[in-house]
């Protein structure tokens, strides 16, 4: 087992600052930097792409929080005062993606200097790298933890301020799946695949984004089987909300990707 004894807090007074927030902001910064770099490769004006990403950020954060609250509705309906306390953590990846993209689409209705499809194609790698850095923050905070495991790489969170020891005391001192690490590996692997296949995907607008949705949905669907913070949140049979969304995204994205490929083949003929 691997012992995680890090204090989640950098400072507690006069105000609390955690490693979690620092790493989330670092992930955002690195993601925006990558977006700037990739915009040139996709023949987009970097400043326009960066402006759109920053403008869409509030929508992504609101969507991420909203999906999380819906996911744990029983808890938040009993504690409504905790809903706006986003600084304590609690965001859903699909809410971030859909909320951010919906905001970007609305903005593009008034700002036509950028192709929405091309913008979609440059965001996957920055999102994946940013999420990977954010998952390091999850390790420091003790959130997004896995279920109990006997595997030698199980994490044991020993600091009393780790979230797992506060909300799931039954797992205190128990080795759990290092699900943030699993996700980091998947995110960086998918980002590497998308970058490696860029010259094949880029000629067909939308292909990079659809490939991202397919890969990400597979990862989300599988990773939730290892999570330990969603044991009671099955919404359809034995599937959680995140898995239902992931399955829906997969079933929509695959036909769309096939259609794009067939259209390209028809156009060439």
C-alpha positions as CSV (number, residue, x, y, z in Angstrom):
1,X,0.0,0.0,0.0
2,X,1.0,3.6,-0.5
3,X,0.5,6.0,2.5
4,X,-0.8,9.5,1.7
5,X,-0.2,11.6,4.8
6,X,0.0,15.1,3.2
7,X,-1.9,17.8,4.9
8,X,-4.5,19.0,2.4
9,X,-4.1,22.6,3.6
10,X,-1.1,24.8,2.8
11,X,-2.4,27.4,5.3
12,X,-5.6,27.4,7.4
13,X,-5.5,30.9,8.9
14,X,-6.5,33.7,8.3
15,X,-8.1,31.9,5.4
16,X,-7.8,28.4,4.1
17,X,-5.7,27.5,1.1
18,X,-5.5,23.9,-0.1
19,X,-3.2,22.2,-2.5
20,X,-6.4,21.2,-4.3
21,X,-7.2,24.7,-5.5
22,X,-3.6,25.4,-6.4
23,X,-3.4,22.4,-8.6
24,X,-6.8,23.0,-10.2
25,X,-5.6,26.5,-11.1
26,X,-2.3,25.1,-12.4
27,X,-4.3,22.6,-14.6
28,X,-6.3,25.5,-15.9
29,X,-3.2,27.6,-16.7
30,X,-1.4,24.7,-18.5
31,X,-4.6,23.9,-20.4
32,X,-4.9,27.5,-21.7
33,X,-1.3,27.5,-22.6
34,X,-1.7,24.3,-24.7
35,X,-4.9,25.8,-26.3
36,X,-2.8,28.8,-27.4
37,X,-0.1,26.5,-28.9
38,X,-2.6,24.2,-30.6
39,X,-4.7,27.0,-32.1
40,X,-1.9,27.9,-34.6
41,X,-1.6,24.2,-35.7
42,X,-5.4,24.2,-36.4
43,X,-5.1,27.5,-38.4
44,X,-7.0,29.5,-35.7
45,X,-6.1,32.9,-34.3
46,X,-4.7,32.0,-30.8
47,X,-6.1,35.2,-29.2
48,X,-9.6,34.4,-30.5
49,X,-9.4,30.8,-29.2
50,X,-8.1,31.9,-25.9
51,X,-10.8,34.6,-25.5
52,X,-13.5,32.1,-26.2
53,X,-12.1,29.5,-23.8
54,X,-11.8,32.1,-21.0
55,X,-15.3,33.5,-21.7
56,X,-16.8,29.9,-21.7
57,X,-15.0,29.1,-18.3
58,X,-17.8,30.4,-16.1
59,X,-20.4,28.3,-17.9
60,X,-18.1,25.2,-17.5
61,X,-17.8,25.8,-13.8
62,X,-21.5,26.3,-13.3
63,X,-22.3,23.2,-15.4
64,X,-19.7,21.2,-13.5
65,X,-21.2,22.2,-10.1
66,X,-24.8,21.7,-11.3
67,X,-24.2,18.2,-12.5
68,X,-22.4,17.4,-9.2
69,X,-25.4,18.7,-7.2
70,X,-27.8,16.7,-9.3
71,X,-25.7,13.6,-9.0
72,X,-25.8,13.9,-5.2
73,X,-29.3,15.4,-5.0
74,X,-30.3,13.6,-1.8
75,X,-27.3,15.0,0.0
76,X,-27.7,18.6,-1.2
77,X,-31.5,18.6,-0.8
78,X,-30.9,17.9,2.9
79,X,-28.1,20.5,3.0
80,X,-29.1,23.2,0.5
81,X,-26.7,25.7,2.1
82,X,-23.8,23.7,0.8
83,X,-24.8,24.0,-2.9
84,X,-23.0,27.4,-3.5
85,X,-19.9,26.3,-1.5
86,X,-18.1,25.3,-4.7
87,X,-14.7,26.2,-3.2
88,X,-15.0,23.1,-1.0
89,X,-14.9,20.9,-4.1
90,X,-17.5,19.0,-6.0
91,X,-17.5,19.2,-9.8
92,X,-18.6,16.9,-12.5
93,X,-16.5,16.5,-15.7
94,X,-19.4,16.2,-18.1
95,X,-21.0,19.3,-16.6
96,X,-17.8,21.2,-17.2
97,X,-17.5,20.0,-20.8
98,X,-21.2,20.5,-21.8
99,X,-21.6,23.8,-19.8
100,X,-18.4,25.2,-21.3
101,X,-19.2,24.2,-24.9
102,X,-22.8,25.5,-24.6
103,X,-21.5,28.8,-23.4
104,X,-19.0,28.9,-26.3
105,X,-21.7,28.1,-28.8
106,X,-23.8,31.0,-27.5
107,X,-20.8,33.3,-27.6
108,X,-20.0,32.3,-31.2
109,X,-23.5,33.4,-32.2
110,X,-22.3,37.0,-31.6
111,X,-18.6,36.4,-32.3
112,X,-18.2,34.8,-35.7
113,X,-14.4,35.1,-36.1
114,X,-13.9,31.5,-35.0
115,X,-15.2,28.2,-36.4
116,X,-17.0,26.3,-33.6
117,X,-16.1,22.9,-35.1
118,X,-12.4,23.9,-35.3
119,X,-12.6,25.2,-31.7
120,X,-14.0,21.8,-30.7
121,X,-11.1,20.1,-32.3
122,X,-8.4,22.0,-30.3
123,X,-10.0,21.7,-26.8
124,X,-9.6,17.9,-26.1
125,X,-5.9,17.8,-25.4
126,X,-5.9,21.0,-23.2
127,X,-8.9,19.6,-21.3
128,X,-7.3,16.2,-20.8
129,X,-3.9,17.6,-19.6
130,X,-5.7,20.1,-17.3
131,X,-7.8,17.3,-15.8
132,X,-4.7,15.2,-15.2
133,X,-3.1,18.0,-13.2
134,X,-6.4,18.5,-11.3
135,X,-6.4,14.8,-10.4
136,X,-3.1,15.4,-8.5
137,X,-5.1,17.9,-6.5
138,X,-7.7,15.2,-5.8
139,X,-4.9,13.0,-4.3
140,X,-3.8,15.9,-2.0
141,X,-7.4,16.5,-0.9
142,X,-8.5,12.9,-0.5
143,X,-11.5,13.2,-2.8
144,X,-12.6,11.2,-5.8
145,X,-11.3,8.2,-4.0
146,X,-11.7,4.5,-4.9
147,X,-13.3,1.6,-3.2
148,X,-11.4,-0.7,-0.8
149,X,-8.8,-2.9,-2.4
150,X,-6.1,-5.4,-1.5
151,X,-3.9,-4.5,-4.4
152,X,-0.4,-3.4,-3.4
153,X,-0.8,0.1,-4.9
154,X,-3.8,0.9,-2.8
155,X,-3.8,4.4,-1.2
156,X,-4.2,4.9,2.5
157,X,-5.1,8.4,3.5
158,X,-3.8,9.0,7.0
159,X,-4.3,12.8,7.6
160,X,-7.4,13.6,9.6
161,X,-8.3,16.5,7.2
162,X,-8.3,14.3,4.1
163,X,-11.9,14.3,2.8
164,X,-12.1,10.5,2.7
165,X,-11.6,10.4,6.5
166,X,-14.3,13.0,7.1
167,X,-17.0,11.8,4.8
168,X,-16.2,8.1,4.8
169,X,-14.7,7.2,8.2
170,X,-15.3,3.5,7.4
171,X,-12.5,3.8,4.9
172,X,-10.1,5.5,7.3
173,X,-6.9,3.5,7.3
174,X,-8.2,1.2,4.6
175,X,-6.3,0.8,1.3
176,X,-8.5,2.2,-1.6
177,X,-8.1,2.2,-5.4
178,X,-6.0,5.2,-6.5
179,X,-8.7,6.2,-8.9
180,X,-7.2,9.7,-9.5
181,X,-4.1,8.0,-10.7
182,X,-6.0,5.6,-13.0
183,X,-7.7,8.7,-14.5
184,X,-4.4,10.6,-14.9
185,X,-3.0,7.6,-16.9
186,X,-6.1,7.4,-19.1
187,X,-6.3,11.2,-19.7
188,X,-2.6,11.5,-20.6
189,X,-2.8,8.4,-22.7
190,X,-5.8,9.7,-24.7
191,X,-4.1,13.1,-25.1
192,X,-1.0,11.3,-26.5
193,X,-3.2,9.3,-28.9
194,X,-5.0,12.4,-30.1
195,X,-1.7,14.3,-30.6
196,X,-0.1,11.3,-32.4
197,X,-3.1,11.0,-34.8
198,X,-3.5,14.7,-35.3
199,X,-2.3,14.8,-38.9
200,X,-4.9,12.1,-39.7
201,X,-7.8,13.6,-37.7
202,X,-7.3,17.2,-38.4
203,X,-8.3,17.2,-42.1
204,X,-11.8,16.1,-41.1
205,X,-13.4,18.8,-38.9
206,X,-14.9,17.4,-35.8
207,X,-13.0,14.1,-35.8
208,X,-10.6,15.0,-33.0
209,X,-13.5,16.1,-30.7
210,X,-15.6,13.0,-31.5
211,X,-12.6,10.8,-30.9
212,X,-12.1,12.5,-27.5
213,X,-15.8,12.0,-26.6
214,X,-15.5,8.3,-27.4
215,X,-12.3,7.8,-25.5
216,X,-13.4,9.9,-22.5
217,X,-16.8,8.2,-22.3
218,X,-15.2,4.7,-22.2
219,X,-12.8,5.9,-19.4
220,X,-15.7,7.5,-17.4
221,X,-17.9,4.4,-17.7
222,X,-15.2,2.0,-16.5
223,X,-13.6,4.2,-13.8
224,X,-16.9,4.6,-11.9
225,X,-16.8,0.8,-11.1
226,X,-13.7,1.5,-9.0
227,X,-14.9,4.7,-7.3
228,X,-15.7,4.5,-3.6
229,X,-17.6,7.8,-3.2
230,X,-20.6,6.8,-5.3
231,X,-21.8,3.5,-3.7
232,X,-25.5,4.6,-3.2
233,X,-25.9,6.7,-6.4
234,X,-27.1,4.2,-9.0
235,X,-29.7,5.8,-11.1
236,X,-30.4,3.1,-13.7
237,X,-30.0,-0.5,-12.5
238,X,-26.3,-0.6,-11.3
239,X,-25.2,2.5,-13.3
240,X,-24.4,5.9,-11.8
241,X,-25.4,9.2,-13.4
242,X,-21.9,9.6,-14.8
243,X,-22.0,6.1,-16.4
244,X,-25.5,6.8,-17.9
245,X,-24.2,10.0,-19.5
246,X,-21.0,8.3,-20.6
247,X,-22.9,5.5,-22.3
248,X,-25.2,8.1,-24.0
249,X,-22.3,10.1,-25.2
250,X,-20.6,7.0,-26.6
251,X,-23.8,5.8,-28.4
252,X,-24.2,9.2,-30.0
253,X,-20.5,9.9,-30.8
254,X,-19.7,6.6,-32.5
255,X,-22.4,7.0,-35.3
256,X,-21.4,10.6,-35.7
257,X,-17.7,9.7,-36.2
258,X,-18.7,6.9,-38.7
259,X,-20.9,9.4,-40.6
260,X,-18.0,11.9,-40.8
261,X,-15.7,9.2,-42.2
262,X,-18.2,8.0,-44.8
263,X,-18.9,11.6,-45.9
264,X,-15.2,12.1,-46.4
265,X,-15.0,8.9,-48.4
266,X,-18.0,9.9,-50.6
267,X,-16.5,13.4,-51.2
268,X,-13.2,11.9,-52.4
269,X,-15.0,9.6,-54.8
